[in-house]
Amino acid sequence: MDESGEPDAISDEDPENRFRLLAKRVEADDSLMAIVSHDINSAISSTVGLLTLLLGADSANLTRRQRNIIETLKRSATNQQELIENITTISRIQRGRLKLDLSILETDKLLKDAYEKFEGMAGEKNVELAIAGGESALINADSDLALMALSKIITNAIWFTPSGGKVELSTRISGSGAVLIVTDTGAGIEPERFRNIFDLSKR
């Protein structure tokens, strides 16, 4: 028994009791994740708010270098917020507790949102980010998750593309669906790593 009166180990002799205790532990883990992510997000939101104020009414008194530093800090803080949200989302996916909010999305708008999100990052690395002309489609997807998945690929593409390179976003119709494509002029992934590309333990 632990300090709360629950058994340290779950016996296989009582399946109903086993299920109840497992459910209780999962719920406790979810509650802890929610509390931690909320507290961290609150702290980062305060930082973003202060940086926004610095870029507001009194920004005329800032030098160009000072403004660039503050804008970089703000982008970094915003990215940290997104990272916390992504970790929470991935945790829900792994536990089978994520609820999808499906809607009809335009692939053109999804690519445009992604472009606007990463234009600054690409510029800082001197990498050209562009939307290629191509096919447009309507897809049934969760907009937040679709942008999150696309963002992960674009982040890697920009990060591993050398200065002076290019990252291009496009769409291709495939049967009754659509394929969102991210191409770059980086070195790419070694062929021997393809089989473990989605294995988190191999990263």
N, C-alpha and C positions, 0 to 999 in steps of 0.2 A: 504493500500500500504506500502511496505517496502522501505528502503533507495535506492534500485536499481530501484524502480518504479514498481516492481512486486506485485501482490496482496498477502496479508498475508494468505488468505484462498482461496481454489480452489472451485469454484462454480460448482454444478452439472447441472446447466442450459445449459452449453455449453460443451458437451463431447469432442469436438475437441480441445477446449482451455485447458480443463482439462488434456487431454492426452499430449498436447504440454508442459505444465508446469511440469507435472510429469516426462516426459522424460528429461527435462532440469535439474530438481533437481537430478535425477539419474546420469546424466552425470557429474554434479558438484561434487557429492559425489565420483564418480569414480576418477575424476581428483584429488580431495583432497587426497584420499587413495593412488594414484600413487605417488603424490609429497611427502607425509609423509613417505611412505615405502622406496622411493628412497633415501631421506635424511638420514633416520636411517641406511639403508644398507650401504650408503657411509661412515658414521661415523664408523660403525662396521668393514667395510672392511679395513679402515686405521688401526684400532687396530689389526686386524688379520695380516696385512702386517708387522707391527712393531714386533709383537710376532714371526712371521716367521723369521724375520731378526735376532732376539735374539737367535733363535735356529739354525742359519746358521753358518757363518764362525767363529764367536767368541764363539761358544757353548762349545769349549774345556775348556774355562775358567770358565764354570758354574759348580757348585756342583750338585750332583744328586738331592738334594732337590730343588735347584733352577730350574733345568730343568723340574722336575715334576710339579712344580708350574706353570711355563710358558706353558707347554703342556696342563695343566688343564684349564688355562685361555684361550688358543687358542681354545680348544674344546668348552668351554662355549660360546665364541664369535661366533663361527661357528654355534652353536645351536641356538643362538639368531637370526642370519641371516635366518636360516631355519624357525624359528618361525614367523618372519615378512612375509616371503614368503607364509607360510601356512595361515596366517591371510588374506593376500591378495587373495589367491586362494579361501578360504572359502567364502569371501565376493563376489567374482565373481560367485561362485556356487549359493549362495542365491539369487543373482540378475538375474540369468539365463544368464550371460554374459561370461561364460567360454567356450573357444573353446578347444575341445579335440584333442590331437595329437596322434591318434591311430597307433599302429604298432604291429607286431608279437613279443611277448616276450617269452623267455624261463623261466619257473618258477624256474629252478635251478639257473639261473643267478640272478634272482630277490632276491631269498633267500640269495645267496652269497653276493650280494651288501648290503642287510640288515644286514647280519652277520658282515661284515667288518665295517659297520657304527656304530654298537652298541657293538662291542667287547670290546672297551675301557671302556664304561659305565658299562658294566657287570662286568669287572674286578675290577673296583673301588668299586663296591658293593659286591665283592666276590660271584658273581652269575655266574654259568657256563652257557654259551650260546653255543648252538650246533645246527647243521643241521642234522636232522635225515634222515637216508636212507629211500627212499620211491619212489613214482611215480613222473615222470617228465612230463611236458606238455607244449604245445605252446598255448598262450592265446593272444587275440586281446585286447589291453588295452593301455592307456596312461601311459608310463613308469614312469613319474614324479609323477602322481597322485597315481599310484599303489604303488610306494615306500613310498609315504607320508602316505597313509592309513595303510600300513603294519607297518610303523615306529611308528605310534600312538599306535598301539596295543602292539608292542614290548616294547616301552617305559614304558607303564603301567605295563606290565608283569615284567620287570626288577625292576621297582620302588617298586612294591608291593610284590616282592618275597624276603623273608628274606635271610640274609647272609648264604652261604652254600647251597642255593637252586639251581634250574636249570630251564632254559628257553629253549625250543626246538622248532625249525622251521621245518615244513614239508609240503608236498603237497599230496593231494588226488584227483584222478580223480572222477568227479561226472557228469554222463551223457555226454553231449557234452562240459562240462566246467571243471574247476579245482577249488579246494578249498585250499586256503593257510591257514595253521593251525599253531597257536602259543599256545603252552601248557606251563604251569609253575607249580611250586610247592608252589605257594602262597595260601593265604586263599580263593581267589576267590571273586566273587560278590554275595552279599546276594540275595536269590531268589526273595524277595519282591521288589528289585530294577530293575529287568529285564524289567518290562513293561515301565519304564521311561528311559531306558539306552540311547536312542537317543534324549531325550528331554533336550535341553540345559538349560531350565529354572529350571530343577529339579536337576542339578548337584551341 
